[in-house]
Amino acid sequence: MKKNKTFFETCFWAGDSAENPFKAIDAFFAFAKLDYYKQILSEVVIYCYKPKVYKDDNPSDVFILYSVLKSFLRVCYCLQKKSKKRKVRASLRSETVFHLSSLTKEEYNNPFMVFQKAFELKSLEEFEMFLYQVLELSLSPYSIDSDSDLMTPYIYLIKMLDAAELLRERGVEKI
């Protein structure tokens, strides 16, 4: 039986194709810092509700953001499957640092839990559709009155960004 391999599509923005999810996370955070991703994602979601176009002077930035975050979602999907085979190294920092992130104490101690919860709630396709919809709406000159839930996937995407940063900082080892 052939294994289904998830392609992260990092070659569009990182310059090479990372097949290992941990190397893809390194490339993701080498491309930009955590604060940048959180800020841009928040701005994009806010612009969904404004009658203005986000980055109207250079909308290609939004396409690059879409490519990077779509790759990131695929990496997160892959990581939730690897949680049974790997564990995160213990934190070298004090436990009080976790209040700076969107994670609970349990999620801070086991960042893989974030990916599991996120993909139990929404499928990879639903997260990718959220990303597409948010970027489309932020580039529209009209404000929306959407029935779709944009906040739940947004919150989980922020949590996944924090969890991925923790994985990168602490490192991961096989069980």
DOKOL-467050 format. One record per atom (N, C-alpha, C): residue in three letters; x, y, z. Coordinates in pm, whole numbers, plus 32768, in hexadecimal, padded with zeros to 4 digits. Atoms other than C-alpha are relative to their C-alpha. Layout:
BEGIN
AlaXYZ/...
This chain:
BEGIN
Met80537F8B8000/Met800080008000/Met8059807D8000/Lys7FB07F888010/Lys808981547F9C/Lys7FD580698066/Lys801E7F967FA1/Lys80A48269809F/Lys7FD7807E7FB8/Asn80267F7E8036/Asn7FF183AC8056/Asn805D8068803B/Lys7FA17F9C7FD4/Lys80EF84C38068/Lys7FC2808A7FF0/Thr80317F788007/Thr808A862680B7/Thr806E80597FC8/Phe7F9F7FA48038/Phe813A87257FDF/Phe7FEA8088803F/Phe800C7F827FB7/Phe81838864809B/Phe8005807A7FA5/Glu7FFA7F938062/Glu81BA89387F63/Glu805480768031/Thr7FA97F967FCF/Thr82D789FA8003/Thr8058803C7F93/Cys7FA87FCF806A/Cys838E8A277EB9/Cys7FD480877FCA/Phe80317F818032/Phe82B28B527E5F/Phe80388076804E/Trp7FD67F907FAE/Trp83278C297F80/Trp80867FEA8046/Ala7F82801A7FBA/Ala84548B7B8021/Ala80747FE67FA1/Gly7F9780188061/Gly85128B2F7EE4/Gly80247F6E7FED/Asp7FE98090800F/Asp852689B97F22/Asp7F8A7FB4803A/Ser807080517FD5/Ser8439889D7F68/Ser80267FB1807D/Ala7FE680467F83/Ala843F882D80D3/Ala7F9D7F8C800C/Glu805680757FF3/Glu83BA86CC80FD/Glu7FED7FD88092/Asn8008801B7F72/Asn83F586B88274/Asn7FB380748041/Pro804F7F927FC5/Pro82F1877D833F/Pro80518059805F/Phe7FB07FB17FA3/Phe83F587ED843D/Phe805D805F7FB5/Lys7FB07FA78055/Lys84D58879832A/Lys7FA7806B7FC0/Ala805D7F9F8038/Ala83A389218293/Ala7FDF806C8068/Ile80177F9D7F97/Ile836089CA83E3/Ile8078805E800D/Asp7F887FAB7FFC/Asp84C88A4483EC/Asp7FFF80637F8C/Ala80077FA88075/Ala849D8AD0828B/Ala7F93806A8013/Phe806F7FA57FE8/Phe83518B6C82F0/Phe802A8073805B/Phe7FD67F987FA4/Phe83EC8C298414/Phe807F80467FD3/Ala7F907FB8803E/Ala85238C7E834A/Ala7FCB80687F9D/Phe803F7FA4805F/Phe843C8D24824B/Phe7FCF807E8047/Ala80307F8F7FB0/Ala839D8E038357/Ala7FEF7FD38091/Lys800D801C7F71/Lys83788E1A84CF/Lys7F6D7FEB8027/Leu8085801E7FCB/Leu824D8DA8859C/Leu7FA9807E800A/Asp804E7F857FF0/Asp81DF8F0C85EC/Asp7FCE80377F7B/Tyr80287FD28085/Tyr81D78F65847B/Tyr7F877FB27FCF/Tyr80708052802E/Tyr80F28E3F8427/Tyr7F808022804D/Lys80767FE17FB0/Lys80088E8E8547/Lys7FC680897FDC/Gln802E7F798020/Gln7FF78FFF84F0/Gln7FBD80037F77/Ile80387FFE8088/Ile7FBB8FC9837C/Ile7F7C7FB47FFB/Leu807C804E7FFE/Leu7EB78EBB83BA/Leu7F90804F8043/Ser80657FAE7FBC/Ser7E008F9E84AF/Ser7FD080727FA8/Glu80267F94805A/Glu7E0790BF83B9/Glu7FA77FCF7F8F/Val804F8038806D/Val7D818FE382A3/Val7F717FE3802E/Val8086801F7FCC/Val7C5E8F6D837B/Val7FB38081801B/Ile80437F7F7FE7/Ile7C0E90D383E3/Ile7FD0803E7F7D/Tyr80267FC58081/Tyr7C0A91438278/Tyr7F8D7FB67FBC/Cys807780458035/Cys7B00903E822D/Cys7F82804E801E/Tyr80767FB97FD2/Tyr7A0F911C82E8/Tyr800380957FDE/Lys7FF57F748027/Lys7A8592688256/Lys7FE380107F6B/Pro80167FE88090/Pro7A1C9301810A/Pro807E80377FBD/Lys7F7F7FD78039/Lys7B8E932E80B4/Lys804A7F837FD2/Val7FAE806E8032/Val7C8892577FFB/Val80827FFC8050/Tyr7F8480127FB5/Tyr7DA791CA80C7/Tyr807780037F9F/Lys7F857FF58052/Lys7EFC92258037/Lys7FDF80237F6F/Asp80287FDC8089/Asp7E5E92D07F0A/Asp807580337FAD/Asp7F8A7FD5804A/Asp7FB593587EAE/Asp80557F8B7FCD/Asn7FB38076802B/Asn804A91F97E93/Asn7FB77F808029/Pro804C80787FDB/Pro7F4E90DB7E98/Pro804D7F7D7FEE/Ser7FB1807A800F/Ser805D8FE27E36/Ser80327FCE8089/Asp7FDB802A7F78/Asp80C18FE17FA7/Asp7F9A7F9E8039/Val806B80567FCE/Val7F728F3F7FF1/Val80097F767FC0/Phe7FEE80828041/Phe7FB28E2C7EF2/Phe80727FB28041/Ile7F8F80437FBE/Ile81018DE07F93/Ile7FD57FCF808A/Leu803480297F7E/Leu80598DD980E9/Leu7FA97F847FF3/Tyr805580738017/Tyr7F568CE88061/Tyr80547F827FE8/Ser7FAB8073801E/Ser80658C017FD8/Ser80487FCD807D/Val7FB680267F87/Val812B8C05811D/Val7FA27FC08066/Leu805D80377F9C/Leu7FFE8BC98200/Leu7FC07F7E7FD2/Lys8034807F8032/Lys7F758AB8811F/Lys80667F918019/Ser7F9680617FE2/Ser80C38A03813D/Ser80047FE38095/Phe7FFD80117F6F/Phe80BD8A3F82B3/Phe7F8E7FA6802F/Leu807180547FDA/Leu7F6289A382D2/Leu801B7F6E7FDE/Arg7FE1808A8027/Arg7FDA886E8218/Arg80687FC3805E/Val7F9D802F7F9F/Val810588528302/Val7FBC7FDE8084/Cys804980187F82/Cys801F886F8431/Cys7FAC7F817FF8/Tyr8050807A8013/Tyr7F3D876083A4/Tyr80587F85800C/Cys7FA1806F7FF8/Cys8069867D837F/Cys80317FED8091/Leu7FCE80087F76/Leu80E386D084E0/Leu7F9D7FC0805F/Gln8064803C7FA6/Gln7F9C866A8584/Gln80047F687FF6/Lys7FF48091800F/Lys7FD5850C84F7/Lys807F7FCB8041/Lys7F80802A7FC8/Lys813B85018579/Lys800480088099/Ser80007FEA7F70/Ser80D6855086DF/Ser800D7F7F804F/Lys7FF7807F7FB8/Lys80C583DE873D/Lys808D7FC88000/Lys7F7A8034800E/Lys822B83A186D2/Lys806B805D8038/Arg7F9E7F9C7FD6/Arg82D084DC8758/Arg7FCF804A807B/Lys80247FAA7F8F/Lys82DB85B5888A/Lys805B807A7FFF/Val7FB77F827FFA/Val834C871688CA/Val805B7FFD8079/Arg7FA27FF97F90/Arg847D874D89A1/Arg7FCA805E806A/Ala802E7FAE7F91/Ala844587E78AF5/Ala802C80917FEC/Ser7FE47F72800D/Ser844089608B08/Ser80738028805A/Leu7F937FCB7FAF/Leu85788A108B7E/Leu7FD880828045/Arg80317F837FC9/Arg84B28B488BCC/Arg7FA47FE88077/Ser805E80057F90/Ser83DC8B978CF5/Ser7F737FEB7FCB/Glu808C801B8026/Glu826E8B2B8CE9/Glu7FB080807FED/Thr804D7F84800B/Thr82028C988CFC/Thr8004803B7F73/Val7FF57FCB8087/Val82678CD88B92/Val7F867FDE7FAB/Phe806D802C8056/Phe813D8C1C8B05/Phe7F8C80627FFD/His806E7FA08003/His80508D388B5E/His800C80627F8B/Leu7FEE7FA98072/Leu80E28DF78A36/Leu7FC67FC67F80/Ser8035803E8078/Ser80518CFF8941/Ser7F6B7FE58010/Ser8090801E8000/Ser7EF28C8F88E9/Ser7FE47F758038/Leu800E808C7FD7/Leu7F2D8B35897B/Leu7FDC7FF28094/Thr801980237F75/Thr7EA88A9A8AB8/Thr807E7FBF8039/Lys7F8A803E7FC2/Lys7F9D8A038BAF/Lys80197F757FC8/Glu7FF280888038/Glu7F5988A38B29/Glu803780067F72/Glu7FD17FF1808A/Glu7F8D891789C3/Glu809180327FFE/Tyr7F767FD07FF5/Tyr80CA89CC8A2B/Tyr805E7F8B801E/Asn7FAE80747FDE/Asn814F88888AC1/Asn80057F9A7F90/Asn8005805D8070/Asn80E487B98993/Asn7FC380477F86/Pro80337FB58072/Pro80C688928859/Pro7FBB7FAA7F96/Phe804380588060/Phe805D87628789/Phe7F697FFD8018/Met808C80017FDB/Met7F1187788842/Met7FB1806A7FB0/Val80417F95804D/Val7EC188BC8788/Val7FDB7FCF7F75/Phe801A80328088/Phe7EDE88148634/Phe7F907F978001/Gln806880667FF6/Gln7E0886EF86A5/Gln7F76803F8012/Lys80807FBE7FE8/Lys7CF587D2872A/Lys7FD0804B7F84/Ala80257FB18074/Ala7CFB88B085F7/Ala7FC77FA97F91/Phe802E8054806F/Phe7CD587938500/Phe7F927F9F8028/Glu807B80447FD7/Glu7BCB86E785D1/Glu7F89805D7FE5/Leu80697F9D8011/Leu7B03882885B9/Leu7FE4801F7F6C/Lys800B7FDE808E/Lys7B45887D844A/Lys80617FA97FB2/Ser7FA7804E8056/Ser7BDB87B8832C/Ser8068805D7FC0/Leu7F9C7FB28047/Leu7D0D8826826B/Leu7FBF80537F91/Glu80447FBA806D/Glu7C2B88838148/Glu7FB180788036/Glu804B7F907FC5/Glu7B53895C822E/Glu805D8071802A/Phe7F9F7F987FDD/Phe7C868A1382B0/Phe803480467F83/Glu7FD27FC3807D/Glu7D038A49814D/Glu7F9280577FC3/Met80707FB08033/Met7BA88AC680E8/Met7FF280808052/Phe80027F897FAC/Phe7BAB8BB58211/Phe806B80627FD2/Leu7F917FAC802B/Leu7CFC8C3981A2/Leu7FE080437F7A/Tyr80267FCB8083/Tyr7C838C64803D/Tyr7F94806B800F/Gln80717FA57FEF/Gln7B418D0C80AC/Gln802C80828043/Val7FD27F8A7FB8/Val7BED8DFB819D/Val805580597FA4/Leu7FAC7FB18059/Leu7CED8E66809C/Leu7FAF803C7F8D/Glu80577FCA8069/Glu7BE48E8E7F8F/Glu7FB180778035/Leu80517F957FC7/Leu7B0A8F638073/Leu8053807A8024/Ser7FAB7F8E7FDC/Ser7C2D903980E6/Ser802C804F7F86/Leu7FDC7FBB807C/Leu7C7A908E7F7B/Leu7F87803A7FB8/Ser807B7FCC803B/Ser7B1090EB7F32/Ser7FE4808C8037/Pro801F7F797FD0/Pro7AA692587F46/Pro7F7A800A8049/Tyr808280027FBD/Tyr796291EE7FF0/Tyr800E7FBD8088/Ser800380437F7E/Ser79249199815B/Ser7F9E7F8B7FF7/Ile805480778008/Ile787D904E81A6/Ile7FA07FF68075/Asp805B80307F99/Asp775A8FCD826A/Asp7FF97F6A7FEB/Ser7FF4808E801E/Ser77CA8E678257/Ser7FC27FAB806E/Asp803580617FA1/Asp77188D4582F7/Asp806B7F9E802D/Ser7F9880617FDD/Ser78568C7C82FC/Ser804E802E807A/Asp7FB67FE77F85/Asp791D8C61843C/Asp809280167FDD/Leu7F747FE1801C/Leu7A698D118406/Leu80547FFF807F/Met7FB27FF27F85/Met7ACE8D2F8572/Met803A7F7B8033/Thr7FCD80807FCC/Thr7AEF8BBF85D1/Thr807D7FD27FB6/Pro7F8480278043/Pro7BE88B6684BE/Pro807180658018/Tyr7F9B7F9A7FE4/Tyr7C9C8CB184FD/Tyr80447FE58086/Ile7FC8801A7F7B/Ile7CC88C62866F/Ile80597F847FFE/Tyr7FAE807A8006/Tyr7D458B038624/Tyr807D80127FAC/Leu7F877FE5804F/Leu7E358B83851C/Leu8066804D8054/Ile7FA67FB97FA4/Ile7EC88C75861D/Ile803D7F9E8063/Lys7FCE80657FA2/Lys7EE68B548714/Lys80667FA47FBC/Met7FA280568047/Met7F918A7E860B/Met808480497FE6/Leu7F857FB2800F/Leu808A8B9685C8/Leu80537FFE8080/Asp7FBA80057F7F/Asp80E08BA4873B/Asp80387F75801D/Ala7FD380897FE7/Ala80F88A298754/Ala80777FDD7FA7/Ala7F90801C805A/Ala81DC8A138624/Ala807F8047802E/Glu7F8C7FB77FCB/Glu82BF8B1D86B8/Glu803B7FB68079/Leu7FCF804E7F8D/Leu82D58A5287FA/Leu80497F817FD2/Leu7FBD80788035/Leu832A89178735/Leu808A80237FCB/Arg7F7F7FD58039/Arg843D89D38681/Arg80638027806C/Glu7FA77FD37F96/Glu84CA8A6F87BC/Glu80337F8C8056/Arg7FDC806C7FA4/Arg84C789368895/Arg80407F897FBC/Gly7FD280798046/Gly850A882B8793/Gly7FA67F8C801F/Val805680757FF5/Val846586DB876B/Val80587F837FFE/Glu7FB6807E7FFF/Glu84DF857C87B7/Glu7F9F7F8C7FEE/Lys805380768013/Lys845F8424875A/Lys7FE57FBD8086/Ile802580487F85/Ile83AB835A8865/Ile803B7F767FF9/
